[in-house]
Structure formats: C-alpha cells, structure tokens
Amino acid sequence: MVGLLLVVTLLTYIIPAGQYARDTAGNILTDDQFSYLDEQTPVSILDMLMLLMDGLIS
C-alpha cells in the first residue's frame, strides 16, 4: 500500500493537473471540454505522509 502511495505521489510531478468543465447547473461533467490548470501542485513525500495521517484521523 505504501509503495502504491509513493508511485501515485511521484506521478503528481509527471502528469499535469487539469479539470473538466461542468454543465450550467454545475452537476454533470462535460467530456468534451478539458483544460489544464495554470498552477501545478505536485505532492511531496512529506505531504503525502501528512495527508495519509489526516485521512486516518478523519
């Protein structure tokens, strides 16, 4: 499990962040409108461990 978390954390440095547009009500994602985010937010190993602890506490 920890190995999988490390791989996914490292992929945040490689795969660019993006989002799909939503319909006018804001409920349904539209699959034809995708845009990359201007600000990329990779997760560090330390942040991954802290987020894991936050998830366990919640």
N, CA, C and O atoms as a Tripos MOL2 file, in Angstrom:
@<TRIPOS>MOLECULE
protein
  232   231    58     0     0
PROTEIN
NO_CHARGES

@<TRIPOS>ATOM
      1 N           0.8230   -1.1870    0.0000 N.3       1 MET1
      2 CA          0.0000    0.0000    0.0000 C.3       1 MET1
      3 C           0.8730    1.2590    0.0000 C.2       1 MET1
      4 O           0.5880    2.2260   -0.7060 O.2       1 MET1
      5 N           1.9260    1.2280    0.7940 N.am      2 VAL2
      6 CA          2.8230    2.3880    0.8480 C.3       2 VAL2
      7 C           3.5220    2.5670   -0.4940 C.2       2 VAL2
      8 O           3.7350    3.6950   -0.9380 O.2       2 VAL2
      9 N           3.8810    1.4610   -1.1420 N.am      3 GLY3
     10 CA          4.5100    1.5490   -2.4640 C.3       3 GLY3
     11 C           3.5960    2.1890   -3.4870 C.2       3 GLY3
     12 O           4.0380    2.9960   -4.3050 O.2       3 GLY3
     13 N           2.3180    1.8290   -3.4430 N.am      4 LEU4
     14 CA          1.3420    2.4270   -4.3500 C.3       4 LEU4
     15 C           1.2000    3.9220   -4.0780 C.2       4 LEU4
     16 O           1.1010    4.7160   -5.0130 O.2       4 LEU4
     17 N           1.1900    4.3030   -2.8170 N.am      5 LEU5
     18 CA          1.1130    5.7260   -2.4740 C.3       5 LEU5
     19 C           2.3410    6.4850   -2.9770 C.2       5 LEU5
     20 O           2.2220    7.6140   -3.4530 O.2       5 LEU5
     21 N           3.5060    5.8730   -2.8730 N.am      6 LEU6
     22 CA          4.7190    6.5270   -3.3710 C.3       6 LEU6
     23 C           4.6810    6.7030   -4.8850 C.2       6 LEU6
     24 O           5.0730    7.7530   -5.3960 O.2       6 LEU6
     25 N           4.2140    5.6860   -5.6060 N.am      7 VAL7
     26 CA          4.1120    5.7870   -7.0600 C.3       7 VAL7
     27 C           3.1410    6.8840   -7.4630 C.2       7 VAL7
     28 O           3.4410    7.6880   -8.3460 O.2       7 VAL7
     29 N           1.9870    6.9230   -6.8270 N.am      8 VAL8
     30 CA          0.9810    7.9400   -7.1550 C.3       8 VAL8
     31 C           1.4950    9.3350   -6.8080 C.2       8 VAL8
     32 O           1.2350   10.2930   -7.5360 O.2       8 VAL8
     33 N           2.2240    9.4490   -5.7000 N.am      9 THR9
     34 CA          2.8020   10.7390   -5.3230 C.3       9 THR9
     35 C           3.8190   11.1970   -6.3560 C.2       9 THR9
     36 O           3.8400   12.3720   -6.7210 O.2       9 THR9
     37 N           4.6530   10.2960   -6.8280 N.am     10 LEU10
     38 CA          5.6300   10.6570   -7.8550 C.3      10 LEU10
     39 C           4.9620   11.0200   -9.1760 C.2      10 LEU10
     40 O           5.4810   11.8520   -9.9200 O.2      10 LEU10
     41 N           3.8240   10.4120   -9.4750 N.am     11 LEU11
     42 CA          3.1130   10.7360  -10.7150 C.3      11 LEU11
     43 C           2.5520   12.1600  -10.7040 C.2      11 LEU11
     44 O           2.2650   12.7110  -11.7670 O.2      11 LEU11
     45 N           2.3880   12.7680   -9.5200 N.am     12 THR12
     46 CA          1.9110   14.1530   -9.4860 C.3      12 THR12
     47 C           2.9430   15.1190  -10.0570 C.2      12 THR12
     48 O           2.6030   16.2480  -10.4130 O.2      12 THR12
     49 N           4.2070   14.6860  -10.1490 N.am     13 TYR13
     50 CA          5.2450   15.5060  -10.7670 C.3      13 TYR13
     51 C           5.2780   15.3340  -12.2850 C.2      13 TYR13
     52 O           5.8210   16.1860  -12.9880 O.2      13 TYR13
     53 N           4.7020   14.2400  -12.7990 N.am     14 ILE14
     54 CA          4.7830   13.9270  -14.2210 C.3      14 ILE14
     55 C           3.4950   14.2840  -14.9560 C.2      14 ILE14
     56 O           3.5370   14.9070  -16.0170 O.2      14 ILE14
     57 N           2.3680   13.8960  -14.4040 N.am     15 ILE15
     58 CA          1.0740   14.0960  -15.0670 C.3      15 ILE15
     59 C           0.5540   15.4960  -14.7350 C.2      15 ILE15
     60 O           0.4160   15.8350  -13.5600 O.2      15 ILE15
     61 N           0.2650   16.3100  -15.7480 N.am     16 PRO16
     62 CA         -0.2260   17.6570  -15.4780 C.3      16 PRO16
     63 C          -1.6550   17.6450  -14.9190 C.2      16 PRO16
     64 O          -2.4700   16.7930  -15.2740 O.2      16 PRO16
     65 N          -1.9310   18.5990  -14.0470 N.am     17 ALA17
     66 CA         -3.2610   18.7070  -13.4490 C.3      17 ALA17
     67 C          -4.2150   19.3900  -14.4160 C.2      17 ALA17
     68 O          -3.8230   20.2950  -15.1530 O.2      17 ALA17
     69 N          -5.4580   18.9560  -14.4090 N.am     18 GLY18
     70 CA         -6.4700   19.5420  -15.2740 C.3      18 GLY18
     71 C          -7.8540   19.3140  -14.7170 C.2      18 GLY18
     72 O          -8.0250   18.6540  -13.6920 O.2      18 GLY18
     73 N          -8.8340   19.8600  -15.3940 N.am     19 GLN19
     74 CA        -10.2110   19.6910  -14.9470 C.3      19 GLN19
     75 C         -11.1590   19.7340  -16.1290 C.2      19 GLN19
     76 O         -10.8850   20.3620  -17.1520 O.2      19 GLN19
     77 N         -12.2700   19.0560  -15.9640 N.am     20 TYR20
     78 CA        -13.3310   19.0700  -16.9660 C.3      20 TYR20
     79 C         -14.3240   20.1730  -16.6190 C.2      20 TYR20
     80 O         -14.5150   20.5000  -15.4480 O.2      20 TYR20
     81 N         -14.9480   20.7380  -17.6330 N.am     21 ALA21
     82 CA        -15.9740   21.7550  -17.4190 C.3      21 ALA21
     83 C         -17.2560   21.0790  -16.9350 C.2      21 ALA21
     84 O         -17.4670   19.8910  -17.1800 O.2      21 ALA21
     85 N         -18.0990   21.8280  -16.2540 N.am     22 ARG22
     86 CA        -19.3890   21.3210  -15.7760 C.3      22 ARG22
     87 C         -20.5150   21.9980  -16.5490 C.2      22 ARG22
     88 O         -20.3260   23.0450  -17.1690 O.2      22 ARG22
     89 N         -21.6930   21.3750  -16.4970 N.am     23 ASP23
     90 CA        -22.8390   21.9750  -17.1720 C.3      23 ASP23
     91 C         -23.2880   23.2150  -16.4090 C.2      23 ASP23
     92 O         -22.6940   23.5550  -15.3860 O.2      23 ASP23
     93 N         -24.3220   23.8960  -16.8890 N.am     24 THR24
     94 CA        -24.7510   25.1530  -16.2850 C.3      24 THR24
     95 C         -25.2490   24.9810  -14.8510 C.2      24 THR24
     96 O         -25.1460   25.9110  -14.0510 O.2      24 THR24
     97 N         -25.7850   23.8100  -14.5160 N.am     25 ALA25
     98 CA        -26.2360   23.5710  -13.1440 C.3      25 ALA25
     99 C         -25.0670   23.2230  -12.2260 C.2      25 ALA25
    100 O         -25.2010   23.2780  -11.0030 O.2      25 ALA25
    101 N         -23.9310   22.8680  -12.8050 N.am     26 GLY26
    102 CA        -22.7560   22.5410  -12.0140 C.3      26 GLY26
    103 C         -22.7270   21.1110  -11.5230 C.2      26 GLY26
    104 O         -21.9160   20.7680  -10.6620 O.2      26 GLY26
    105 N         -23.6000   20.2690  -12.0560 N.am     27 ASN27
    106 CA        -23.6870   18.8980  -11.5680 C.3      27 ASN27
    107 C         -22.9670   17.8900  -12.4420 C.2      27 ASN27
    108 O         -22.2920   17.0020  -11.9220 O.2      27 ASN27
    109 N         -23.0920   18.0030  -13.7550 N.am     28 ILE28
    110 CA        -22.6010   16.9760  -14.6680 C.3      28 ILE28
    111 C         -21.3410   17.4800  -15.3680 C.2      28 ILE28
    112 O         -21.2960   18.6070  -15.8620 O.2      28 ILE28
    113 N         -20.3090   16.6140  -15.4010 N.am     29 LEU29
    114 CA        -19.0840   16.9470  -16.1130 C.3      29 LEU29
    115 C         -19.2960   16.7680  -17.6030 C.2      29 LEU29
    116 O         -19.9240   15.8020  -18.0360 O.2      29 LEU29
    117 N         -18.7740   17.6940  -18.3830 N.am     30 THR30
    118 CA        -18.8420   17.5650  -19.8360 C.3      30 THR30
    119 C         -17.5190   16.9870  -20.3140 C.2      30 THR30
    120 O         -16.4540   17.4970  -19.9680 O.2      30 THR30
    121 N         -17.5850   15.9260  -21.1070 N.am     31 ASP31
    122 CA        -16.3600   15.2420  -21.5040 C.3      31 ASP31
    123 C         -15.6600   15.8820  -22.6980 C.2      31 ASP31
    124 O         -14.5690   15.4450  -23.0650 O.2      31 ASP31
    125 N         -16.2430   16.8820  -23.3020 N.am     32 ASP32
    126 CA        -15.6150   17.4890  -24.4770 C.3      32 ASP32
    127 C         -14.8670   18.7770  -24.1630 C.2      32 ASP32
    128 O         -14.2490   19.3560  -25.0560 O.2      32 ASP32
    129 N         -14.9080   19.2380  -22.9210 N.am     33 GLN33
    130 CA        -14.2210   20.4790  -22.5530 C.3      33 GLN33
    131 C         -13.2790   20.2080  -21.3850 C.2      33 GLN33
    132 O         -13.7030   20.1560  -20.2310 O.2      33 GLN33
    133 N         -12.0060   20.0380  -21.6970 N.am     34 PHE34
    134 CA        -10.9730   19.7750  -20.7030 C.3      34 PHE34
    135 C          -9.9330   20.8650  -20.8120 C.2      34 PHE34
    136 O          -9.5720   21.2730  -21.9160 O.2      34 PHE34
    137 N          -9.4420   21.3460  -19.6710 N.am     35 SER35
    138 CA         -8.3790   22.3510  -19.6930 C.3      35 SER35
    139 C          -7.3790   22.0370  -18.5900 C.2      35 SER35
    140 O          -7.7390   21.5530  -17.5180 O.2      35 SER35
    141 N          -6.1180   22.3230  -18.8790 N.am     36 TYR36
    142 CA         -5.0680   22.1400  -17.8800 C.3      36 TYR36
    143 C          -5.0780   23.3210  -16.9300 C.2      36 TYR36
    144 O          -5.3670   24.4460  -17.3360 O.2      36 TYR36
    145 N          -4.7660   23.0730  -15.6740 N.am     37 LEU37
    146 CA         -4.7090   24.1340  -14.6810 C.3      37 LEU37
    147 C          -3.4280   24.9300  -14.8550 C.2      37 LEU37
    148 O          -2.3910   24.3810  -15.2260 O.2      37 LEU37
    149 N          -3.5060   26.2260  -14.5850 N.am     38 ASP38
    150 CA         -2.3210   27.0750  -14.6960 C.3      38 ASP38
    151 C          -1.3090   26.7390  -13.6100 C.2      38 ASP38
    152 O          -0.1030   26.7300  -13.8560 O.2      38 ASP38
    153 N          -1.8030   26.4640  -12.4090 N.am     39 GLU39
    154 CA         -0.9220   26.1900  -11.2810 C.3      39 GLU39
    155 C          -0.8610   24.6830  -11.0380 C.2      39 GLU39
    156 O          -1.8800   24.0530  -10.7560 O.2      39 GLU39
    157 N           0.3230   24.1150  -11.1460 N.am     40 GLN40
    158 CA          0.5180   22.6920  -10.8810 C.3      40 GLN40
    159 C           0.8610   22.5200   -9.4050 C.2      40 GLN40
    160 O           1.6350   23.3010   -8.8510 O.2      40 GLN40
    161 N           0.2920   21.5080   -8.7730 N.am     41 THR41
    162 CA          0.5170   21.3070   -7.3460 C.3      41 THR41
    163 C           0.9850   19.8720   -7.0780 C.2      41 THR41
    164 O           0.1910   19.0350   -6.6480 O.2      41 THR41
    165 N           2.2730   19.5830   -7.3300 N.am     42 PRO42
    166 CA          2.7640   18.2520   -7.0110 C.3      42 PRO42
    167 C           2.7960   18.0300   -5.4990 C.2      42 PRO42
    168 O           2.9520   18.9770   -4.7290 O.2      42 PRO42
    169 N           2.6510   16.7880   -5.0880 N.am     43 VAL43
    170 CA          2.6120   16.4350   -3.6750 C.3      43 VAL43
    171 C           3.9710   15.8860   -3.2810 C.2      43 VAL43
    172 O           4.4820   14.9710   -3.9260 O.2      43 VAL43
    173 N           4.5610   16.4370   -2.2270 N.am     44 SER44
    174 CA          5.8470   15.9330   -1.7540 C.3      44 SER44
    175 C           5.6310   14.6720   -0.9140 C.2      44 SER44
    176 O           4.5120   14.3800   -0.4930 O.2      44 SER44
    177 N           6.7040   13.9390   -0.6800 N.am     45 ILE45
    178 CA          6.6200   12.7140    0.1130 C.3      45 ILE45
    179 C           6.1640   13.0370    1.5260 C.2      45 ILE45
    180 O           5.3510   12.3060    2.0930 O.2      45 ILE45
    181 N           6.6700   14.1160    2.1040 N.am     46 LEU46
    182 CA          6.2620   14.5130    3.4540 C.3      46 LEU46
    183 C           4.7880   14.8840    3.4940 C.2      46 LEU46
    184 O           4.0730   14.5130    4.4250 O.2      46 LEU46
    185 N           4.3320   15.6220    2.4790 N.am     47 ASP47
    186 CA          2.9070   15.9820    2.4150 C.3      47 ASP47
    187 C           2.0370   14.7340    2.2760 C.2      47 ASP47
    188 O           0.9520   14.6650    2.8540 O.2      47 ASP47
    189 N           2.5110   13.7500    1.5120 N.am     48 MET48
    190 CA          1.7510   12.5110    1.3440 C.3      48 MET48
    191 C           1.5740   11.8100    2.6770 C.2      48 MET48
    192 O           0.4920   11.3060    2.9770 O.2      48 MET48
    193 N           2.6260   11.7720    3.4770 N.am     49 LEU49
    194 CA          2.5270   11.1330    4.7930 C.3      49 LEU49
    195 C           1.5780   11.8930    5.7080 C.2      49 LEU49
    196 O           0.8070   11.2840    6.4500 O.2      49 LEU49
    197 N           1.6310   13.2240    5.6580 N.am     50 MET50
    198 CA          0.7340   14.0270    6.4980 C.3      50 MET50
    199 C          -0.7210   13.8760    6.0430 C.2      50 MET50
    200 O          -1.6260   13.7940    6.8730 O.2      50 MET50
    201 N          -0.9440   13.8410    4.7320 N.am     51 LEU51
    202 CA         -2.3040   13.6490    4.2260 C.3      51 LEU51
    203 C          -2.8310   12.2600    4.5640 C.2      51 LEU51
    204 O          -4.0280   12.0890    4.7970 O.2      51 LEU51
    205 N          -1.9560   11.2790    4.5910 N.am     52 LEU52
    206 CA         -2.3440    9.9330    4.9960 C.3      52 LEU52
    207 C          -2.7910    9.9280    6.4560 C.2      52 LEU52
    208 O          -3.7950    9.3050    6.7990 O.2      52 LEU52
    209 N          -2.0480   10.6190    7.3080 N.am     53 MET53
    210 CA         -2.4220   10.6980    8.7260 C.3      53 MET53
    211 C          -3.7380   11.4520    8.8950 C.2      53 MET53
    212 O          -4.5750   11.0520    9.7050 O.2      53 MET53
    213 N          -3.9340   12.5350    8.1440 N.am     54 ASP54
    214 CA         -5.2050   13.2750    8.2150 C.3      54 ASP54
    215 C          -6.3720   12.3900    7.7990 C.2      54 ASP54
    216 O          -7.4470   12.4490    8.3960 O.2      54 ASP54
    217 N          -6.1580   11.5710    6.7750 N.am     55 GLY55
    218 CA         -7.2040   10.6690    6.3220 C.3      55 GLY55
    219 C          -7.5230    9.6090    7.3590 C.2      55 GLY55
    220 O          -8.6870    9.2620    7.5530 O.2      55 GLY55
    221 N          -6.5170    9.0990    8.0170 N.am     56 LEU56
    222 CA         -6.7540    8.0880    9.0580 C.3      56 LEU56
    223 C          -7.4900    8.6800   10.2520 C.2      56 LEU56
    224 O          -8.3420    8.0240   10.8500 O.2      56 LEU56
    225 N          -7.1620    9.9150   10.5960 N.am     57 ILE57
    226 CA         -7.8270   10.5790   11.7160 C.3      57 ILE57
    227 C          -9.3030   10.8440   11.3850 C.2      57 ILE57
    228 O         -10.1770   10.6840   12.2370 O.2      57 ILE57
    229 N          -9.5660   11.2510   10.1380 N.am     58 SER58
    230 CA        -10.9480   11.5420    9.7350 C.3      58 SER58
    231 C         -11.7360   10.2790    9.6600 C.2      58 SER58
    232 O         -12.9230   10.3100    9.3370 O.2      58 SER58
@<TRIPOS>BOND
     1     1     2 1
     2     2     3 1
     3     3     4 2
     4     3     5 am
     5     5     6 1
     6     6     7 1
     7     7     8 2
     8     7     9 am
     9     9    10 1
    10    10    11 1
    11    11    12 2
    12    11    13 am
    13    13    14 1
    14    14    15 1
    15    15    16 2
    16    15    17 am
    17    17    18 1
    18    18    19 1
    19    19    20 2
    20    19    21 am
    21    21    22 1
    22    22    23 1
    23    23    24 2
    24    23    25 am
    25    25    26 1
    26    26    27 1
    27    27    28 2
    28    27    29 am
    29    29    30 1
    30    30    31 1
    31    31    32 2
    32    31    33 am
    33    33    34 1
    34    34    35 1
    35    35    36 2
    36    35    37 am
    37    37    38 1
    38    38    39 1
    39    39    40 2
    40    39    41 am
    41    41    42 1
    42    42    43 1
    43    43    44 2
    44    43    45 am
    45    45    46 1
    46    46    47 1
    47    47    48 2
    48    47    49 am
    49    49    50 1
    50    50    51 1
    51    51    52 2
    52    51    53 am
    53    53    54 1
    54    54    55 1
    55    55    56 2
    56    55    57 am
    57    57    58 1
    58    58    59 1
    59    59    60 2
    60    59    61 am
    61    61    62 1
    62    62    63 1
    63    63    64 2
    64    63    65 am
    65    65    66 1
    66    66    67 1
    67    67    68 2
    68    67    69 am
    69    69    70 1
    70    70    71 1
    71    71    72 2
    72    71    73 am
    73    73    74 1
    74    74    75 1
    75    75    76 2
    76    75    77 am
    77    77    78 1
    78    78    79 1
    79    79    80 2
    80    79    81 am
    81    81    82 1
    82    82    83 1
    83    83    84 2
    84    83    85 am
    85    85    86 1
    86    86    87 1
    87    87    88 2
    88    87    89 am
    89    89    90 1
    90    90    91 1
    91    91    92 2
    92    91    93 am
    93    93    94 1
    94    94    95 1
    95    95    96 2
    96    95    97 am
    97    97    98 1
    98    98    99 1
    99    99   100 2
   100    99   101 am
   101   101   102 1
   102   102   103 1
   103   103   104 2
   104   103   105 am
   105   105   106 1
   106   106   107 1
   107   107   108 2
   108   107   109 am
   109   109   110 1
   110   110   111 1
   111   111   112 2
   112   111   113 am
   113   113   114 1
   114   114   115 1
   115   115   116 2
   116   115   117 am
   117   117   118 1
   118   118   119 1
   119   119   120 2
   120   119   121 am
   121   121   122 1
   122   122   123 1
   123   123   124 2
   124   123   125 am
   125   125   126 1
   126   126   127 1
   127   127   128 2
   128   127   129 am
   129   129   130 1
   130   130   131 1
   131   131   132 2
   132   131   133 am
   133   133   134 1
   134   134   135 1
   135   135   136 2
   136   135   137 am
   137   137   138 1
   138   138   139 1
   139   139   140 2
   140   139   141 am
   141   141   142 1
   142   142   143 1
   143   143   144 2
   144   143   145 am
   145   145   146 1
   146   146   147 1
   147   147   148 2
   148   147   149 am
   149   149   150 1
   150   150   151 1
   151   151   152 2
   152   151   153 am
   153   153   154 1
   154   154   155 1
   155   155   156 2
   156   155   157 am
   157   157   158 1
   158   158   159 1
   159   159   160 2
   160   159   161 am
   161   161   162 1
   162   162   163 1
   163   163   164 2
   164   163   165 am
   165   165   166 1
   166   166   167 1
   167   167   168 2
   168   167   169 am
   169   169   170 1
   170   170   171 1
   171   171   172 2
   172   171   173 am
   173   173   174 1
   174   174   175 1
   175   175   176 2
   176   175   177 am
   177   177   178 1
   178   178   179 1
   179   179   180 2
   180   179   181 am
   181   181   182 1
   182   182   183 1
   183   183   184 2
   184   183   185 am
   185   185   186 1
   186   186   187 1
   187   187   188 2
   188   187   189 am
   189   189   190 1
   190   190   191 1
   191   191   192 2
   192   191   193 am
   193   193   194 1
   194   194   195 1
   195   195   196 2
   196   195   197 am
   197   197   198 1
   198   198   199 1
   199   199   200 2
   200   199   201 am
   201   201   202 1
   202   202   203 1
   203   203   204 2
   204   203   205 am
   205   205   206 1
   206   206   207 1
   207   207   208 2
   208   207   209 am
   209   209   210 1
   210   210   211 1
   211   211   212 2
   212   211   213 am
   213   213   214 1
   214   214   215 1
   215   215   216 2
   216   215   217 am
   217   217   218 1
   218   218   219 1
   219   219   220 2
   220   219   221 am
   221   221   222 1
   222   222   223 1
   223   223   224 2
   224   223   225 am
   225   225   226 1
   226   226   227 1
   227   227   228 2
   228   227   229 am
   229   229   230 1
   230   230   231 1
   231   231   232 2
@<TRIPOS>SUBSTRUCTURE
     1 MET1         2 RESIDUE 1 A MET
     2 VAL2         6 RESIDUE 1 A VAL
     3 GLY3        10 RESIDUE 1 A GLY
     4 LEU4        14 RESIDUE 1 A LEU
     5 LEU5        18 RESIDUE 1 A LEU
     6 LEU6        22 RESIDUE 1 A LEU
     7 VAL7        26 RESIDUE 1 A VAL
     8 VAL8        30 RESIDUE 1 A VAL
     9 THR9        34 RESIDUE 1 A THR
    10 LEU10       38 RESIDUE 1 A LEU
    11 LEU11       42 RESIDUE 1 A LEU
    12 THR12       46 RESIDUE 1 A THR
    13 TYR13       50 RESIDUE 1 A TYR
    14 ILE14       54 RESIDUE 1 A ILE
    15 ILE15       58 RESIDUE 1 A ILE
    16 PRO16       62 RESIDUE 1 A PRO
    17 ALA17       66 RESIDUE 1 A ALA
    18 GLY18       70 RESIDUE 1 A GLY
    19 GLN19       74 RESIDUE 1 A GLN
    20 TYR20       78 RESIDUE 1 A TYR
    21 ALA21       82 RESIDUE 1 A ALA
    22 ARG22       86 RESIDUE 1 A ARG
    23 ASP23       90 RESIDUE 1 A ASP
    24 THR24       94 RESIDUE 1 A THR
    25 ALA25       98 RESIDUE 1 A ALA
    26 GLY26      102 RESIDUE 1 A GLY
    27 ASN27      106 RESIDUE 1 A ASN
    28 ILE28      110 RESIDUE 1 A ILE
    29 LEU29      114 RESIDUE 1 A LEU
    30 THR30      118 RESIDUE 1 A THR
    31 ASP31      122 RESIDUE 1 A ASP
    32 ASP32      126 RESIDUE 1 A ASP
    33 GLN33      130 RESIDUE 1 A GLN
    34 PHE34      134 RESIDUE 1 A PHE
    35 SER35      138 RESIDUE 1 A SER
    36 TYR36      142 RESIDUE 1 A TYR
    37 LEU37      146 RESIDUE 1 A LEU
    38 ASP38      150 RESIDUE 1 A ASP
    39 GLU39      154 RESIDUE 1 A GLU
    40 GLN40      158 RESIDUE 1 A GLN
    41 THR41      162 RESIDUE 1 A THR
    42 PRO42      166 RESIDUE 1 A PRO
    43 VAL43      170 RESIDUE 1 A VAL
    44 SER44      174 RESIDUE 1 A SER
    45 ILE45      178 RESIDUE 1 A ILE
    46 LEU46      182 RESIDUE 1 A LEU
    47 ASP47      186 RESIDUE 1 A ASP
    48 MET48      190 RESIDUE 1 A MET
    49 LEU49      194 RESIDUE 1 A LEU
    50 MET50      198 RESIDUE 1 A MET
    51 LEU51      202 RESIDUE 1 A LEU
    52 LEU52      206 RESIDUE 1 A LEU
    53 MET53      210 RESIDUE 1 A MET
    54 ASP54      214 RESIDUE 1 A ASP
    55 GLY55      218 RESIDUE 1 A GLY
    56 LEU56      222 RESIDUE 1 A LEU
    57 ILE57      226 RESIDUE 1 A ILE
    58 SER58      230 RESIDUE 1 A SER
